[in-house]
Amino acid sequence: MTRRPAPPLPPPKARRHLRETAALTQTQLASRVGVTPGTVRAWESGRTTPRGRKREAYAKLLKTLADEETARRTTRTPHSHPESTPETAPAPAPTLAPTLSPNSGSASDPARKPLPPEPCPAPESGPESGPESGPESEPGPEPVTEVRPAPVALTPAQAFDALYEFGAPALVRQTYLLTGRREQAREAVERAFQTAWEHWPEVARDRDPVGWVRATAYEYALSPWQRLRPRHRHPEPPPADPGDRTLLNTLLRLPPRHRRTLVLYDGVGLDLPETAAETEASTPTAANRLLRAREAVAGRLPALADPQVLHRRLAELASNERLGAARPHAVRGDGERRARFWTRAAIAFTAALIGTTALTVRTAPTHYEPPVSPGQAVRGVPPRVAQGSLSDEELELRHKLRDQLQDGPERLSPRLE
């Protein structure tokens, strides 16, 4: 008897996005699936994966939420073609410079306008459609069918290079807003892409590979271990423009979580559920962080109280700095060399551990040996006399002992002499 394959599940971030888009809490979703809220939290964070009937129920519920979201998107775009869907509708071409984010077309940018819908093709005229068509009309030439070449499949290296060239420049500018350090921003983005190359099958199947790399770069850039590096002892030169310098100092004074939420929402242009999912927080928590960050920025810079003005200033601050990125093949090479180094180090450590264990087993005692107490000097004992010739008295005593009975009560009974 063969077991049927398990139903596919979206990535953890997509699961959380679907739940929050449907305005469901983890407790409500857990009650619908039949599990605890902690189990749903583990599924959405990627720590565990559902199995068996729970996986089927969870996958069916997520599919229902995805269909509802697709239906809502379809109803929001009444001017689109009736046969087009949100997945197949033409998306606007992303631009990297001078904007802050590769995700173009977001509602937070006033300069971005959606493309007009494609006109529906007019129906072909049949024999009854026009007055000129009739039996006397001569048939025209047969239409020539255009043969399009089949799409060429990219190799993993080519796909990685395309992703790096598309997202690396914008990610470096975004990370600079989080750290205020140019070298640290470049290093964080390169490390994130190296991690993506190590997990390329997972990143290639992700719905938002740029978001996967962005989350990794932000985690590395905002790690508390960065302040222990010697590089942080020497500050980098601030921006030349006084306004940019004031805005950057204001951002760096914010707590890391508030700063990251502000950059994702007002800088990158993500919506609130996506921002909450990327920062691993609930939607109300992300909204609270965003409001507090905006209040702190508006307290020092009242001109940036408008979110649109704040978005434009963040883009200008990131674009004014010359932040280059390394070539994709160099990033891939560094990642492969680092992976080989750590692999060899792990193999060497394992071999050393096995050798040490074998030596310990070989030389360890097999039974218990009580410790020998330290010796102490004994005093008052007469010196031992060396063996020599017997005296006459000793010879007489020996003959007497030999002649008498060696056993019996006679030997023990006292006698009078």
N, C-alpha and C positions, 0 to 999 in steps of 0.2 A: 504493500500500500504506500503510494507516494504522497508526500505532504505538499499541499498547495503553497505557492510562494507567498511570502508576507506582503501585504499592501505597502506601497511606497509612502514615505512621509516627507514633507518639505523640511528644509533646514530648521534648526532651532529658532533662529531669528524670525523666519517666516511664520512659524507657529505662533510665536508671541504677537507678531504683527497682525495676524488674522484674528486672534482672540481680542486684542485691544481695539481693532477696527470694528468688531461686532459689539463693543462695549460690554464685554464679559469679564468678570473677575476670575481669578484662579479658583476660587471656591465654587463659583457657579459652573465653570467648565468641569471641575473635578466631580461635582455631583451629577453632571450629565454623562460623564464617562464611567463613573462608579469607582473613583479612586480618591485619595486624599489630596489636599492642596499641595502638600510637600512633594508628592509624586509629579504633579503637573509642573511645579517649579523646577524639578530636576529634569523633566523632559524638555522644557523650554530653554534651559541653560546648556543642554547637551551632555550633562553628566551621565544620564541613563537613557535607555531606549526602550519603549514599550514593546511587549511581545504578546503573542497569542491573541486571545479575544480582546484584551484591552487595546492592543495595537489596531485591530480591525475597527473597534468602536471609535478610537481616537482619529484614525485616518478618515473614517466616514464623516465624523463631525467636522474635521478641518476641511474636507472637500465641500461640505455644505456651506461653511463660512466663506470659502473661496468663491463659490457660485453666487452667494448673496452679494459679495463685494463686487464681482463682475457685473451683476445685474444693476447695482447702484451706479457703477461707473457708466454703464450704457445709458441709463436714464438721465445722467447728468450731461451727456453730449448728444442732444437731439438733432444737431445739424450734421452729424457724421453719417457716413454711408450705412444703410441698414444691414449690409452684409459684413461690415467690418466689426471687429471686436477690439477690446483694449489691448489684446496681445498682438493682433495683426495690424493695428492702426499705425500709420507712419508716424514716427517720433521725430521731433526736431533735432537737427544735428547739434551735437554737443560742442561747446567752445571752451577752450582752456584759458585763453588770455584775451583780455586782461581780467576776466572774471575770476572769482575765487574758487568756484566749484566746477567740476566737470559735469555735474547734473544740471543741465540747462532746462529751461521751461518751468521752473518752480514758481509758485505764486508769490514768494517773498521778494522777487526781483521785479521792480516795476518796468525795467527796460526789456524784459523778456516777454515776447508776445507769442501766443500759439499760432502755428501755421494755419492758413485757411484750409478748410476741408477740400479734398480732391473732388472735382465735379464728377457726377455720375455719367457714365457713357450713355449717349443717346441710343435708343433702340434702333436696330437696323430696319430699314424700310423694306417692306415686303411687296408683293405684287399688287396688293390693294391699297397701299399707303399713299401713293401719289398719283396725280392725274396723268403724268407722262408715262407711267409704267403701263404696259399693255402687251398684247401678243406681238405687236410690230417691233417692240424694242429689242435691239440686238443684245445678246448676252455679253457682258464685259469680260475683260481678262480675269482669269482665276487669281484670287489673292495669294500672294507669296507668303508662306509661313516663315516667320523669322526664327531661326534656330539659335538659341542662346547656349553658350557653353556652360557645362555643368560646373557648379562651384567647386573650387579646389580646396580640399581639406588641409588645414594648417597643421603643422607639426606642433608638439607641445612647446618647443623653444620659440617658434614663430608666434604662437598665441600669447606666450608670456611677454615677448618683446612688444607686441601690439598693446597689451594691457599696460605695460610699464610706460610706453611712450604716451599713452592716453591719459593715465592717471597720476604719474609721478610728479610732473610740474605743479599741478594744483594741490596735491597732497603735501608737497614741501612747503608751499605758501601757507596752507592751513596749519601745519604743525609749527611753523614759525610763530603764528599767533598764539599758540598754546605755551611755547617755551620762551620766546624772545631771543633764541640763540640760533644762528644760521647753521653752524656745523652740527648741532644736535638735531635740528630738524632734518637735515640731509641724511644723517646717520640713522635716525628713526625710520625714515621712509625706506632706505635701502635695507635695513634689517627686516622691515615688514615684508618687502618684496622677496627677500631671501627666504623668509619663513613661508611665504606663499608658494615659492618654487619647490620647497621641500614637501608641501602638501598640495601640489598642483592638481591631482585628480579631484580633490575636494573643492578647491577654489574654482576649477574649470566648470564644475557642475553647479556652483552657487548662482543664485539668481542675480546677485549684486556683487561681483568680484571686487569692484572698487571699494564697496563698503566693507568687505572682509579685510582688505589690506588697510583701509583707513582705521578700522577698529584696532588692528594690531599695532599700527604706527602710533596711535594715540596712547595705547597702553604702555608702549615702550618709552615714549617721550615723557609721559607723566609719572613714570615709575619713581618712587621715593628713593631708590638707590642711585638715581642720577646725581643727586646733590653730594654724594660721597666721592665722586670722581674728581681728580685733580683739575680737570678742565673748568669746573665751576668756581675755582678759586680766582680765576682771571676773568673779569667781566668783558663782554664784547662791546664794541662801539655802538651806541644807540643810533636810531634813524636821524638823518640830518634835519628833516622837517620838524619844527617844534610841535605841530599838531599831531603828527604821527608818533612822536616821542611820548607825548602826554597820553594818547590813546593806548599805546603799548604798555606803558606803566600802569594805566588803569586796569587793563586786562590781566597783567601779571599779579596785581593785588587781589584779584578774585580768587576764591578757593578753586582748586583744580577741577572739581566736579561742576561748579557753576560756570567756570570758564569753558569747559568742554561743551556743556549744554548750549551756551551762548553761541559758540562758534558753529556748532552743528545746525542750530535752528536759524539764527540770523546771518551766519556766514555762508554755510554750505547750502542752506535752503531746504533741509529736511522738514517733514511735518512732525507734529508732536509725538504720535505713536512711534515713528521710526527713530526719533531722537531718544525716546524712553527706552526702546529696545536696544539701541546701540550703547547707551550708557548703563544698561542693566538696572533700570529703575522703573517704577510704575509711572503711568501717565500723569497722575496728580503730582508725584514727586518731581518729575521733569518740569512740569509747568511751574511749580513753586521755585525751583532753582532758576528757571528762566526769568521769572519776575524779579527775583532778588538780584540777579546779575544785571538786568536792565536798570533797576533802581540804583545800583551802585555806580554804573556807568553814567546814568543821567545825573547823579548827584555831583560828580566831578566835571562832567561835560554836558550841560543842559541842552546843547544844540543837538545831541544824539538821542534825545528822548523818542523821536520818531523811529520806528523799526526800519522803515525804508532808508532813511538817512544813515542809520547805523549799519545796515547791510552795505550801502555804497562806501562808507568810510572803511569798513573792514576789508572790502575788496581793494580799495586804493592803498591801504596800508600794506597789504600782502603783495600787491603788484609793484609797489615802489622799490622793494628790495630785490636785488639781483640774486636770486636763489636758483642756481643751476643744479642739475641732477646728473649722475653718472650715466654712462651708456648701459643699455640693458644687458649686453653680453658680459660687461664687467661685473655687474651685480650678480648675474647667474654664476660666473666663475668664482667670485668671492664666496657665494653661498655654498657652492660645491666643495671648495677647498675647506671651508669651515666645517661642513658636514663630514668630510673625510678625516679631518683632524680629530673631531670629537668621537668619531667612530673608532679610530685607532687608539685614542686615549681610553675609551671604554673597554676595548679589547685588551689593552695592556693592563689596565686596572683589574679586569676580571682574571687575567692570567696570573698576576701577582697575588691576588686573593686566593686563587686555587692553589698556587704553590705554597703560600704561607699556611694554608689549611692542611695540605698534605704533609708539610714538615712538622707541623704541630702534632698531627695524628701519629706520625712516625716516631717522634721523640717523647711523646707524653708517657708517663708511667701507667702501667696496666693494673697495679694493685696498690693498696695503701701501705705506706711505710711510716711507722710512727717516728716522730722526731726523737733523736738521741739527746738526752739532757746533758748539759755541760758537766764535766768532771769537777769534783771537789776534793781537796786534800784531806786525808784522814790522819789524825794524830793519835799517839799513845799505843800504837801497835808495835810489838817487839819485832826486831828485824828477823827475817827468816834465816834459820841456820842451814848452812850447806850440809849435804850428806857426806858422812865420813865413817871411819871405823867405830864399832860399838865398844863401849867400856865393859868391864867385867860385870858390873851390876846390870847393865842392859842385856848382856848375854845370859846371865842367870835368870832374869825375868823372862826372857824369850823362851828358854828351855822349860821353865815352870808353866808357862801358858800353853806350850805345845803338849806337855805331858798330861795335863788335866783334861777332863772331858770338855768337849766343845759345846755340848747341848745338854738339856735336862735340868730338872729343878735343883740338882746337886750344886750346880754352878751358882745358883741364885741364893741358896740357903747359907746363912752366916755360920761361921765356925769360930770356936774358941781356940786360940793358939796358946 
